[in-house]
């Protein structure tokens, strides 16, 4: 019914930048808060940043000043611009979204992407 697909991960040197994208598609009436999470090897998944439909943002302290979350509501897409990357940013990054779907009526669902790997290493 709804799918989200991340892209933009890869290998980057410390201090470098990457831009992640996450596009949602399907029977979408509206998308509420969208966010990025990450999971490093051997660790639990953790929140990185969120953005509401109106554009209000929230960041975890460990990315403040380095990462920027944004969205394009017309494209059902959320972005994560990652600058000044550090080795400890290495993780699989997941997109999350709260979606109002249309399927024999309206229903709220939470969807996750499959993840995109970001590796920060020299």
Steps between C-alpha positions, in 0.01 A plus 500: 500500500783739593869459440795715594830463324825653620796587284826688521706289736859403432859527609637841593815623668488669840402863458312424182131537410215285380138571424240236569159497337184313589201493270159368599252365251164325497150583610605810693256766614748684720831449677546626853837498674790348310825402657837338467630233734825309497634173628871440542640146520427346837288795612133581524322711245500866601324815390705748299256773396134564428301754302129574515284568198519871584879484503581502871818308563655316790853364522684277741794672660759284327404638157406858581692743283612225262183343358200673343163340444260637242198383303310562180133436568410511131740211438431312825873508557723567798871574483790485741801711416795368698811717527818470705448126520683302766587130518244463778227603253550166327167319507204386300268798468126441494217725392180506701170666426153533645260471209130543448411247235191460291376143485127444533503804719782676681751338733815613677807280462867521589741394229871425492743484215743216440799709606805638326854441622725795579864420565739771615857383471836605363 
